[in-house]
Amino acid sequence: MNCIIMKPYDLLCVVYFGYTIEIAMSVEYQNFNIGDITKDYLLMKLVQRIGKMTIISYMARMRSHIVKVMDGASIIWEANTNAEYLSLLKIYKYYGRNKLAYVYSLGHLVRQTRYFENRNNIWHEIPDYYFDYRLERLRKERIFDSKSEIDYDTFYVQDISLYGLETTVFIPYELFEIISVCDDFDIIWEKKNDSDKCTCIIVHGDLKNAQLIHLHLKIDNTHKQVFMRKYEDDWKPIDKTNFYSFLKNLDNSGTFS
């Protein structure tokens, strides 16, 4: 015999041959901002680190009704239909910056997987094949920062002496692609095209106080050398003759500051 039992809360419980089906009479929709993990509608948060990439997984509770995911003021994902809720969110961080997102949602007889990329702090939906492409690139891409600890997993490193000054040579292993050469927050060189390649970085003097950097690049299948000098707080290119002239003067003066 079928019966309908009204509960005192906002659910209608239908008992049918021993099975209970709960039908929501009213639903409180929720927004989730990835900067706030204290919400009780999250079941768990998992953090996985692979090289320079960090993958953060957020799993929603079964009875939560998350219909929007935010990254600060930027929207990552919104439900497309009624009764579609977030089930799993994965954020892929690269050097501490949110780069990619994977969203798995559940709805009435519907399961959806959607993919997103962060470009200039705005999230854009992308197809699955492009997500796979970007993820593979992130696994290979590296940033060189003269102020950071030496990354022996990415570079073959040589310590040599030219003109008596300490000189450190960084040659990236074939597996990796250098997309940026930095001195803390100053960008010395940045990859512009897929074919661009940085094959060698030579830092003259103390790494923490670098003032001369020599780059070997491959641009449009042509080898190119770039000589950079730091003027106060600004890096500028100089010609080869002036580069080595300044380097020799530093050696003769016995200082590199």
CORCOR-V636794 format. One record per backbone hydrogen bond with DSSP energy under -0.5 kcal/mol. NH is the residue of the N-H (numbers start at 1). CO is the residue of the C=O. E is the energy in kcal/mol with one decimal. If there is no record, write none. Layout:
# CORCOR-V636794
nh = <NH:NH>
co = <CO:CO>
e = <E:E>
This chain:
# CORCOR-V636794
nh = <3:5:6:7:11:12:13:13:14:14:15:15:16:16:19:21:21:23:23:24:25:26:29:30:32:34:34:36:37:42:43:44:46:48:50:53:54:55:56:56:57:57:58:59:60:60:61:64:67:67:68:69:70:71:73:74:76:77:79:84:85:85:86:87:88:89:90:91:92:93:93:94:95:97:99:100:101:102:103:104:105:105:106:107:109:110:112:114:115:116:117:118:119:119:120:122:124:126:131:132:133:134:135:136:137:138:139:140:140:141:142:144:145:146:148:152:154:155:156:157:158:160:160:162:165:167:168:169:170:171:171:172:173:176:177:179:179:180:181:182:182:183:185:186:187:188:188:189:191:196:197:199:199:200:201:202:203:203:204:204:205:205:209:210:211:212:213:214:215:216:217:217:218:219:222:224:226:228:228:229:230:231:231:232:233:234:236:238:243:244:245:246:247:248:249:250:251:252:253:254:255>
co = <15:13:4:11:9:23:5:11:12:21:3:13:14:19:16:14:19:12:21:22:10:10:27:65:68:32:70:33:35:39:59:59:57:55:53:50:93:48:54:91:46:55:89:44:58:87:41:61:30:65:30:77:32:74:71:71:69:69:67:81:83:106:66:104:104:58:102:56:100:54:91:97:52:94:92:92:116:90:114:88:103:112:85:110:107:107:105:103:126:101:124:99:117:122:118:119:117:115:127:128:129:130:131:132:133:134:135:136:137:137:177:180:143:182:145:150:151:151:171:155:169:158:167:165:162:160:203:158:201:156:169:170:154:173:140:142:177:142:189:144:180:186:183:183:185:181:186:181:179:193:218:197:216:216:170:214:168:201:202:212:166:203:206:207:204:204:228:202:226:200:215:224:197:222:219:217:215:213:226:236:211:229:234:230:231:231:229:227:239:240:241:242:243:244:245:246:247:248:249:250:250>
e = <-1.1:-1.5:-0.5:-0.9:-1.3:-1.7:-1.1:-0.6:-0.6:-2.1:-1.2:-0.6:-0.6:-2.8:-2.0:-1.9:-0.5:-1.8:-0.6:-0.5:-1.8:-0.8:-0.8:-2.7:-2.9:-0.5:-2.6:-2.7:-0.5:-1.2:-3.1:-1.3:-2.5:-2.7:-3.1:-2.3:-2.6:-3.6:-0.6:-2.7:-2.9:-0.5:-3.2:-2.4:-0.5:-2.1:-2.5:-1.5:-2.6:-0.5:-0.9:-2.7:-3.1:-3.4:-0.5:-1.8:-2.8:-1.4:-2.5:-1.0:-0.5:-3.2:-2.3:-2.5:-2.3:-2.5:-2.6:-2.7:-3.1:-3.4:-0.7:-2.9:-1.9:-1.6:-2.9:-1.5:-2.2:-2.4:-2.8:-3.0:-0.5:-2.6:-2.7:-3.1:-0.9:-1.0:-2.3:-2.6:-0.6:-2.4:-2.7:-2.9:-0.7:-2.8:-0.5:-1.2:-2.7:-2.4:-1.9:-2.3:-1.8:-2.8:-2.6:-2.1:-2.0:-2.4:-1.6:-0.8:-0.9:-2.4:-2.7:-2.8:-0.5:-2.3:-1.4:-1.1:-0.9:-2.1:-3.2:-0.6:-2.3:-0.6:-2.8:-1.1:-1.9:-2.3:-2.6:-3.1:-3.1:-2.4:-0.5:-0.5:-2.7:-1.8:-2.0:-2.6:-0.6:-0.8:-2.9:-3.5:-0.5:-2.8:-0.5:-1.9:-0.5:-2.8:-0.7:-1.7:-2.7:-1.3:-1.5:-0.6:-2.3:-1.3:-2.4:-2.7:-2.8:-0.5:-0.5:-2.2:-4.2:-0.5:-1.2:-0.9:-0.7:-0.7:-2.2:-2.8:-3.0:-2.6:-0.5:-3.4:-3.0:-2.5:-1.4:-2.8:-2.3:-2.8:-0.5:-2.7:-2.3:-0.6:-3.5:-0.7:-0.5:-2.3:-2.7:-2.5:-2.2:-2.3:-1.9:-2.5:-2.1:-2.2:-2.0:-2.1:-1.9:-2.5:-2.1:-1.0:-1.5>
